[in-house]
């Protein structure tokens, strides 16, 4: 009976683990969180990008010019929408290198002991294939960043502010969410 039972099972080859190289650094400081955000764009890493955000209560407010005509898109923006736009974007890149984001802090305020308000300019270069959309996006972001239960910082709220016509991060999100 034991010989018969053993013949039902076969030994298979050992497979390598299904992991990808990750440059994620535990964001125990808000600057590490912003570095992770920058690196996720440069590396085209959706998983690391999404780890920068609170998955349950993310709120995104686009530039005011895009809000009125597309309110249904923006009204309940969530981390799932972040994933969708980013997956669509990364699939449409003309080249996977040369993408970058530079964040420059303008103001930082402690709201509470576990919450910060970050204001900064961004300069985002994305080498996509959409002809009627710029590849250089610039604007200002206001982020509410909070500590989670693992004592890591994550983005809970993002307000996008336009500083140049048709080149906000909101324009990029709108182009790739649809």
N, C-alpha and C positions, 0 to 999 in steps of 0.2 A: 504494500500500500504506500509506503514512504517513497519507494523508487518511482511509482506511478505519479505521486504528487510532485516530486521534483522535476519530472519531465514536463510538467505544465509551465514551468518557469524557465526563462532563458536570461542569460546575462548579456547586457548590452554595453556598448562602448560608453565611456564616461564623456559627457559633453561639457564644454566650458560654460561657466555661468553666463547668464544673459544680462550682463552689465555693460554700460558704456563708460568711457572715460569721462569723469566729471571733474569740473574745476570748482564745484560748490564748496564754499567755506561757511561754516556755521555762523550766521549773522548775529553774533553776540554784541555787536556794535552797529549802529545805523549805517556807518560808512561801509562796513562789510556787506550789508544788505544792498546798498547802491552799487558796490563793486560787482556783486553777484548779478544784479540786473544788467549792468553793462556787459559783463562777460557772457551772459546768456544770449544777448543779441549778437555779439561778435562771433560766438561759436555756433549760433543757430540752434540752441538747446532749449526747446519748448519746456521740457520738464523743469529745468532750473529756473527759467523765466517765471513759471507758474508758482514755484516754491517761494518766490518773493512776495506773493500776495496772500492775504487771508482768504481761504477758499470758501468760507461760509458767509462773509459779510462784506465782500468787496463792493465799493461804490466808485463809479467812474463818471465824471462830469466832463463832457466834451467842450470844446470852444463854443462860445455862445452862437456864433454864426451858423454852426452845423446842427445845433440842438433843435431849433424850431422846425426845420424841414424833415427831420429824421427822428422825431421824438419817440416813436415806437421802438426804434432800435436802441436808443440810449436809456429809455425809461427804467428798464430792469437789467441793465448791464451786469454781468456776473463773471466769475472766473471761467465759466464755460465759454462765454463770448470771447474772453481773452485767448483761450486755447484755440477757438475756431479761427479767429482773425490771424493769429500767429501761425497756425498750421497752414492756412491758405497762403499767407505771405511767404513762408519758408519754401513752399512748393513752387512758388513763382519767381524765385531768385534767378537772375541771369548768371550770376556767379556766387559761389558760397563764401568767398572771401571778400574783404574790403568793406564789409558792413561794420558799422561802429556807432557808438553813442558816447557822447561826452556830457557829463553832468557837472554843472558849476553851481555850487551853493551860494545863495544870496542871503538867506536868513534861516535860522534854526531857533525854534522856541520849544522849551519844555512845557507841555500842556499839563501833564500830571507826571507822577514818578515813573509811570510805565507808558507814556505817550508823548510823541514829538510831532511838531508841525515843521516840515521841511519845505522850503521854497528855493527853487533853483532853475536855472536855464538849462535847456538841453539842445544838443546838436546831434541829430540822428541821420546817418547815411545808410540807405538801404538800396542795394542794387537789384531792383525788381524789374519785371518786364512790362509793366503797365505804362503805355506811352503818354497818356494824358495826366500823369502824376509825377511830381518832382521826386528826385532821389535824395534830396537834402531837406530834412525837416528840422525846423527850429521853433522854439517856443519856450514857455515857462511852465513848470509843474509845481503844484502845491500838493504835498503828500501828508496824510496823517499816518504815522508809523507807530505801531504799538508792539509791546512785548507779548509773546504768546506763552502758553503754559510750559514750554520748553526753554523759556528765557531767551528766545530768539526774536529779533525784530522782523516785522512783516508789514506790508502796506495794506491799510484798510480803506483808505479813501485817496482818490487821485482826481485833481481838478486840473484840466489842461487849459492854458491861456495862450491865445494866438499873439505872436509878436511880428509875424510876416504873413501876408495873405496866401492862402492855399498851401501852407507848408507846416501845418501843425501835426502833431502825433495823431490827433483826432481824425485828420484827413486820411492818414494812412490806415487807421483802424476802420474807418467807414468804407474805404475802397476794398478792403479784404474781408469784411464781415458779410458782405452781400454775395 
